Amino acid sequence: MSDEPTSFVFDAEAEANIAKILPRYPAGKQASAVIPLLYQVQYQMGRQTGSAWVPRVAMDMVAERLGMAPIRVYEVASFYFMFNLKKMGRYHLQVCGTTPCWLRGSDDVLRACKDAGGLKGYGDSSADGLFTLSEVECMGACVNAPMLCIDEDYHEDLNYERTVALIEALKSGERPAPGSSIGRQTSAPEGGPIVLVEG
Amino acid sequence: MAKVTVDGIEVEVPNGASVLQACELAGAEIPRFCYHERLSVAGNCRMCLVEVEKAPKPVASCAYPVMDGMKVFTDTPMVRNARRGVMEFLLINHPLDCPICDQGGECDLQDQAMAYGKDSSRFQEQKRVVKDKNIGPLIKTVMTRCIQCTRCIRFATEVAGVPELGATGRGESMEVGTYVEKALSSELSGNLIDICPVGALTSRPYAFVSRPWELTKTDSIDVLDATGTPIRIDTRGGEVLRILPRQDEAINEEWMGDRGRFSFDGLKRRRLDRPWVRRNGKLAPATWAEAFSEIAARFRGRLGAVVGDTVDAEAVFALKSLMGTLGSANLDCRQAGEAITGTHRAHHLFNTGIAGIEAADRLLIIGSNPRLEAPVINARIRKATLAGLKVAYVGPATDLTYGATNVTLETDFLAGAERPMVILGRAALARPDGAGLLARAWEMATPTPEWNGFNLLHAFGGQVAALELGFVPGPGGLDLAAMMGGGVDALWLLGADGFDPARIGENTFVVYQGHHGDAAAARADVILPGAAYTEKDGTWLNTEGRMQRAYTAVLPPGEAREDWKILRAASAALGKPLPFDTLEQLRAQHPLFAGIVPDTALVAPPAGALSDLPFAAADKNYWQVDPITRASPTMAACAQAAQTPAMAAE
């Protein structure tokens, strides 16, 4: 693993968060904080390197902090797909391919991601280091399908063109507002509310 | 107690027992993979499904507690169907490579597939493939065969106390391994091979060597540490192919240290297979007759004898008898000059007993690292700590695989303990203040007739018997140190490789009787080839003083002979024939061979001065400690892997 850093220390922001996280667990049960701490690692790596992932040295650090055997941390981190164990692009494009999104055109969203992001397929990272493409299962945004989750932001009601525009915006350094790309209010019907409109 | 009916047979089991245990008690055999008596319950293989009256579904009997009045059925169509279903799922991803699998013939999956497997597979898709892991020179992994029972993970975490194995990934990509490739840092890793129910973890030295039905099995004793682990030596065609532990609840439960299990390849290397006699300063091959005539001519004057650490009691007794008839009291078995006299049995035994560790409430370890000196006993201590035993140790900081505080001799750690226990390492007695330490340890253990908490942990299987037979200087006799540097004219070394032979005086005539051409043999004037522990019927006493018999698994190589026979023949050559011609006659001459009784007199050892000399770190090299292990390529690979665990030898 050539991307593997040789050391990892929590920065001030992560330390502040850890100080809030640890007291949530009873004394002697600190190991329960392994998932929140792994998130802190991933956020910090995103802040510091632009690639939100969990290197092994950081897992060892979490193990040491929580008094666990390192292998127990590896087990947790490799179990949950939310933790990226490989170096990632700056933006993690997560295309939902589950049935509702698929019926509503997730194939177009995927194609747009590949075309605009310069990606070969699921699991690929773009050469410019900006994007990593993943397939995810239903993320619960079916009413506004198809959807694309970028890092932790949901972008809904997408089609090919709007997905391309979204990715181009990311390339130019903008961070488009999450939510429906057609201006839908939450999960209201397309074109605005049709019931309870008067009084 | 709960009354449970299993297939119409009523049994009483304690509350909290599992249905599986109740079934076993009733004599119903329950197939299982993940369940193991000495490990925590995982309940993930689902092979042990049984039907319980009023339960809507089959239940996993290993993880299901009994209730009073429960009715269990282990052989109904529902049970058989359920198990067949589980077996089909297990076999979906299990390769059909039994013909090239080393577990073949002793594989739980193979056996149980005979009962519950289908004759053909309905699975059309690709089987999953898992990359093999390199976890050191002892264990070969074929991880595609893994059925993910997690026994190895639980063994490493719970029994061995080295949480290094885990299950990473999930679902189909779940893999058992260390995640970061490294050799396991356990002295008990060979047990993973035994507990793995399939061929995922097999013995690397035994790979593609033999099938279990081709092997001749001989009961023996592991003498390479003082635990006295009962073993089974598997041989074929006069060659030891593997060594496995037997079960003894009082000694090893069912575990075994890696040293005894894997070092037998040293029995084929650097062996003394014919007598040698030094002529004109060089050792030359000789016949037995030539060797004996040389001894008859030159074993004269002031005589001395030293026995080694792994010699059987019969040979020690024969040598002691021989020296007695020759009128010499210059005997010693304490090669490092340990302060043990052998006068009071309780001073050199593990009085509490290995099983007794579990009854103690506080344990102080002085000058010993049981993890390296007796890993199986260490596992027992670890088991006791999980049940509440508090442990402290005096000596350099080390990881004993369980929580232990590092204290000094002045700390009153055992104060207030109901059943205090002290383990004193034999190496500590070799310190200048050894006698003082012995007295101090005895005093701290405060032995009573009901509870003797004083324990001496020996290093090798032959050490206790030599002490019990009184192989120490007789009245007016010289000890080892006095025999060195020309203190005697002729010296008989019986497997004595534990001291530097350069200390022997230049003009001393040395007879070396043993099985390996190690340093002491190179110094000898006459070499008599003896038998290793696998090659003779013999008696050994473990550190508890437990008398154990071992039997001949293979014959000694070449012209080598059993040691007591060599001594008997030598006595005839020296004109003082010993009064026994068979092993039975020899054994009849000393009460030790009928078993020893513990010393209940409880005389305190004489007080001695204590020095503030720091305790030396126990020998870090667990693998290479005696001529057999030093000659073993497997042990050499282990020693190397221990230095660089990340690049364990392939």
Chai-1 contact restraints between the chains, C-beta under 6 A:
chainA,res_idxA,chainB,res_idxB,connection_type,confidence,min_distance_angstrom,max_distance_angstrom,comment,restraint_id
A,A69,B,P163,contact,1.0,0.0,6.0,A-B,restraint_1
A,I71,B,P163,contact,1.0,0.0,6.0,A-B,restraint_2
A,I71,B,E164,contact,1.0,0.0,6.0,A-B,restraint_3
A,I71,B,G166,contact,1.0,0.0,6.0,A-B,restraint_4
A,Y74,B,T168,contact,1.0,0.0,6.0,A-B,restraint_5
A,Y74,B,Y179,contact,1.0,0.0,6.0,A-B,restraint_6
A,E75,B,G166,contact,1.0,0.0,6.0,A-B,restraint_7
A,E75,B,A167,contact,1.0,0.0,6.0,A-B,restraint_8
A,E75,B,T168,contact,1.0,0.0,6.0,A-B,restraint_9
A,S78,B,T168,contact,1.0,0.0,6.0,A-B,restraint_10
A,S78,B,G169,contact,1.0,0.0,6.0,A-B,restraint_11
A,F79,B,R170,contact,1.0,0.0,6.0,A-B,restraint_12
